[in-house]
């Protein structure tokens, strides 16, 4: 299971802050800026047009000047890739050159995205507006200017001061960003060579890293290390709750300390906050396919670590920082075409069941844990069998169990998953004291009972004897059903009962010889030096009988075994 805590542990210092240092109070009333088309729902992919000035860093050495534009484009691609293509950047070729946003007020006609222009070309041309007259031109434009350069945009004065690597000019209306420019300082020495920039962090500066940082401002972020002093809040990239600290490795940190070309969890989580992704759509194609499902399964089994943006994309039902069976099952149903995927329709979760009543579900599903042998003081293997009883024949699509156990007593778990439901994808993950088993079916089943899994453990005899018993507890369990075409958790409806039955075993102190094996030698040793086998606080004949009883059980099994 991928959990919020597990992912967050990978980076103990993490936070993002919003442009112009917005506080939680600002966020609560929607006072923060971002790019979103007017009237569009939050989960709407969009394209921003970009234009890079023909003279961008033309004053640098010929090799750097020739490679500067490509370095800037790579920075745009990094932000797009972080969203799985949810945000895309289209380089404009129809305008003659980039147009600075230099005007006391925004023009009456704003620059539009390239895709928006193409889609509405006849409308614009019908108004007499040609490509060469599109307001400020592209949505985002990139320039370079010398120290001392100034520009006034929307009455605000910007100046390229000595020591300043660059700045961003961002023009907004209300809470929507309309147009933005990036300016780099031509007085600096620039490079596209990562090794050169890394070796000379105070004298030679990496183009891609600085453009990447300025693009962060343009998308809606500010310097996390300055948030507190500027009256704003930092936000945790996983929970979106107010938090600090920040990391100096963040792309959005105010200080350049060398090349930083890779977005961190902080920027990824900030993107999920500002531009919430389409549920389950990891590759940004506005559909949930087997490609998305395969990646989500890799996240769930722990073989790939998701970014906060990816985790938010897949954790779309319960929003609890975990990738759960119901979310994977819904993605499976979408990917297989078993249930239609409607872009932008949203997904109901447990919390809104009362507001969205569905058909009455079956009455009861029982998951049972059965442990053997009854006394693990004998050593060898301890086994746990999971079974499910479904007398009302709910159409089970998947199940997800977390088994808790004492990992000081029970060691080296091995698991064999059953065939309920059939034709399924199976996931097993382990962590100290916990095993998660998840089975996601490609279709429903009407079997009323089934074997879910069988888990075997080695037993640490001294630890078992010291504890006296061991428990096998189903700490969490989800059963996902198909309720007339609605994928939901069983137990959501009134009258439904999801029952789990735990089990425990005793651990008699049978290893009288202390050799890690229980056999006849232990009985001889007990007669020589009796001990409290059943651990009831006294040494008496009950202890002898428990010793002999456990031995006779094994003897009987030997007698009945087929030669």
Buried (B, 14 or more C-beta within 10 A) or exposed (E): BBBBEBBBEEBEBBBBBBBBBBBEEBBEEEBBBBBBEEEEEEBBBBBBBBBBBEBBBBEBEEEBBEBBBEBBBBBBBBBBEBBBBBBBBBBBEBBEEBBBBEBEEBBEEBBBBBBBBEEEEEEBEEEEBEBEEBBBBBBBBBBBBEBEBEBEBBEEEBEBEEEBBBBBBBBBEEEEBBBBBBBBBBBBEBBBBBEBBEEBEEEBBBBBBBBBBBBBBBBBBBBBBBBBEEEBBBBBBBBBEBBBEBBEEBBBBEEBEBBBBEBBBBBBBBBBBBBBBBBBBBBBBBBBBEEBBEBBBBBBBBEEBBBBBBBBBBBBBBEEBBBBBBBBBBBBBBBBEBBEBEBEEEBBBBEEBEEEEBEEBBEBBBBBBEBEBEBBBBBBBBBBBBBBBBEEEBBBBBBBBBBBBBBBBBEEBEBEBBBBBBEBBBBBBBEEEBBBBBBBBBBBBEBEEBBBBBBBBBBBBEBBBEBBBBBBBBBBBBBBBBBEEEBBBBBBBEEBEBEBEBBEBBBBBBBBBEEEBBBEEBBEBBEEEBBBBBBEEEBEEEBBEBBBEBBEBBEEEEEEEEE
